[in-house]
Amino acid sequence: MLVSFHVRHAALVLALLTFMGTRGRAQQRAQELTLEAALARAVATHPLIGAAAAAVRAAEGNRTTARSLGNPVFVYQVDAASSALAGATPAIEREVMTSAMLPLDPLFQLKPRASQAGALVRAARADLAATRRDVVLEAASAFFAAAGAAVRVDALTEVQTWLDSLVRYTQFRVSEGAAAEVDLIRMQVEHLRTETDLAMALADAARARALLAVAVGFDSAVVDLTADTVCNCPQPPTRDALLAIARVRRPEILAADARLTAARSGVSLERTRFLRDAGIMAGVRTMGGERSMVTGVSLPVPLFDQNRGEMRRADGDRRMAEFNREQVRRQVDADVGASWVAVTAWAGKADLSNGSLVRRAEEARRITEAAYREGATGLLQVLDAARALAEARQVSYAALSARRLSVLRLNAAIGITELPAILTMPTSNQSSRDTQSPAQMERQP
């Protein structure tokens, strides 16, 4: 049994050394990726943001078309008519008519069409801001997940290395008759358990790095933990102050307002289509060397189709937009409230990221191991101290990531998407751009 254990142990140590060496060389070659760098790269390269930006350009193109008048129609017409007497050689006289027709529909529809298209541009810009925010949150979650997985791998690797030395020490004591063989068996079982946990942790770390690669665009980066160990979580502003900010600049509310404006403009647009295909015409007719002016008006009679169906449809769209805006407002209030509670819960709490918890767990393991080597304590206490140290490392970083994510989510809940503002605690005093009106957004290029 001891021989087979030694063989497995040697193989595992060799595999771990190979993995750690490969990982170390990869880390030397790879770029260290901090949270700020990960978020900046995600915003700069994520395809969803590119698609949302393309949607903005498409809406701006539609707005350009909506602001344009209808093109005039020029007509040049030549007619040949016979004016000769019966039995005589026919004489052909040419009748030439040149005219221009200007459609009147675009004149009536220009204001509602332009208002509708401008509102859809604002909605597309708000959707772009919401997409940017979602990408930032996704990248932050992926970063902390990858970092947490790396912390777990490092903690279990340290535990396994420590168990290696303790197994050798217990084997020596068993061979000397100073310890029972059951302690060695228990130690070997714990060693195998740690091997299994480490293998699962390595698989989880690989999946976490893959998700991070999707968010930032490359997988050759090493998560830099040391640059993200400071988390200042003071008391946030009041919930009412944050709700006021959210209702002004949250992208979903801006998009809902813009789509409601577009729906109202759609109702006005359909009302102007009561008379369609109307136009005025003016021209010159030349016949037999004589010229005359020709004018006319084209005005369809809305006898059967009075566009009532489209007007009802547009009114239904307006009502749906109103209900959707109310639903968005409720969701925003709920998001801000939940995020505010999460940040408030962390405010004033002991900062576990300063290493105090890990240092105390290390000290406890050191004391317990020394007592075990002196025969003053049992094996279970030693193993519990080892597990406690591994858990302390993971809990410490989990607390750090939870704190920073709570601040990120609160900023996202009130509509802040700019870097690095989204990484800091929000304040009740926002810049003029943070509280700009839809009309100011419309005037932006």
Rosetta blueprint (number, residue, H / E / L):
1 M L
2 L H
3 V H
4 S H
5 F H
6 H H
7 V H
8 R H
9 H H
10 A H
11 A H
12 L H
13 V H
14 L H
15 A H
16 L H
17 L H
18 T H
19 F H
20 M H
21 G H
22 T H
23 R H
24 G H
25 R H
26 A H
27 Q H
28 Q H
29 R H
30 A L
31 Q L
32 E E
33 L E
34 T L
35 L H
36 E H
37 A H
38 A H
39 L H
40 A H
41 R H
42 A H
43 V H
44 A H
45 T H
46 H L
47 P H
48 L H
49 I H
50 G H
51 A H
52 A H
53 A H
54 A H
55 A H
56 V H
57 R H
58 A H
59 A H
60 E H
61 G H
62 N H
63 R H
64 T H
65 T H
66 A H
67 R L
68 S L
69 L L
70 G L
71 N L
72 P L
73 V E
74 F E
75 V E
76 Y E
77 Q E
78 V E
79 D E
80 A E
81 A E
82 S E
83 S L
84 A L
85 L L
86 A L
87 G L
88 A L
89 T L
90 P L
91 A L
92 I E
93 E E
94 R E
95 E E
96 V E
97 M E
98 T E
99 S E
100 A E
101 M E
102 L E
103 P E
104 L L
105 D H
106 P H
107 L H
108 F H
109 Q H
110 L H
111 K H
112 P H
113 R H
114 A H
115 S H
116 Q H
117 A H
118 G H
119 A H
120 L H
121 V H
122 R H
123 A H
124 A H
125 R H
126 A H
127 D H
128 L H
129 A H
130 A H
131 T H
132 R H
133 R H
134 D H
135 V H
136 V H
137 L H
138 E H
139 A H
140 A H
141 S H
142 A H
143 F H
144 F H
145 A H
146 A H
147 A H
148 G H
149 A H
150 A H
151 V H
152 R H
153 V H
154 D H
155 A H
156 L H
157 T H
158 E H
159 V H
160 Q H
161 T H
162 W H
163 L H
164 D H
165 S H
166 L H
167 V H
168 R H
169 Y H
170 T H
171 Q H
172 F H
173 R H
174 V H
175 S H
176 E L
177 G L
178 A L
179 A L
180 A L
181 E H
182 V H
183 D H
184 L H
185 I H
186 R H
187 M H
188 Q H
189 V H
190 E H
191 H H
192 L H
193 R H
194 T H
195 E H
196 T H
197 D H
198 L H
199 A H
200 M H
201 A H
202 L H
203 A H
204 D H
205 A H
206 A H
207 R H
208 A H
209 R H
210 A H
211 L H
212 L H
213 A H
214 V H
215 A H
216 V H
217 G L
218 F L
219 D L
220 S L
221 A L
222 V E
223 V E
224 D L
225 L L
226 T H
227 A H
228 D H
229 T L
230 V L
231 C L
232 N L
233 C L
234 P L
235 Q L
236 P L
237 P L
238 T L
239 R H
240 D H
241 A H
242 L H
243 L H
244 A H
245 I H
246 A H
247 R H
248 V H
249 R H
250 R L
251 P H
252 E H
253 I H
254 L H
255 A H
256 A H
257 D H
258 A H
259 R H
260 L H
261 T H
262 A H
263 A H
264 R H
265 S H
266 G H
267 V H
268 S H
269 L H
270 E H
271 R H
272 T H
273 R L
274 F L
275 L L
276 R L
277 D L
278 A L
279 G E
280 I E
281 M E
282 A E
283 G E
284 V E
285 R E
286 T E
287 M E
288 G L
289 G L
290 E E
291 R E
292 S E
293 M E
294 V E
295 T E
296 G E
297 V E
298 S E
299 L L
300 P L
301 V L
302 P L
303 L L
304 F L
305 D L
306 Q L
307 N L
308 R H
309 G H
310 E H
311 M H
312 R H
313 R H
314 A H
315 D H
316 G H
317 D H
318 R H
319 R H
320 M H
321 A H
322 E H
323 F H
324 N H
325 R H
326 E H
327 Q H
328 V H
329 R H
330 R H
331 Q H
332 V H
333 D H
334 A H
335 D H
336 V H
337 G H
338 A H
339 S H
340 W H
341 V H
342 A H
343 V H
344 T H
345 A H
346 W H
347 A L
348 G L
349 K L
350 A L
351 D L
352 L H
353 S H
354 N H
355 G L
356 S H
357 L H
358 V H
359 R H
360 R H
361 A H
362 E H
363 E H
364 A H
365 R H
366 R H
367 I H
368 T H
369 E H
370 A H
371 A H
372 Y H
373 R H
374 E L
375 G L
376 A L
377 T L
378 G L
379 L H
380 L H
381 Q H
382 V H
383 L H
384 D H
385 A H
386 A H
387 R H
388 A H
389 L H
390 A H
391 E H
392 A H
393 R H
394 Q H
395 V H
396 S H
397 Y H
398 A H
399 A H
400 L H
401 S H
402 A H
403 R H
404 R H
405 L H
406 S H
407 V H
408 L H
409 R H
410 L H
411 N H
412 A H
413 A H
414 I L
415 G L
416 I L
417 T L
418 E L
419 L L
420 P L
421 A H
422 I H
423 L H
424 T L
425 M L
426 P L
427 T L
428 S L
429 N L
430 Q L
431 S L
432 S L
433 R L
434 D L
435 T L
436 Q L
437 S L
438 P H
439 A H
440 Q H
441 M H
442 E H
443 R H
444 Q L
445 P L
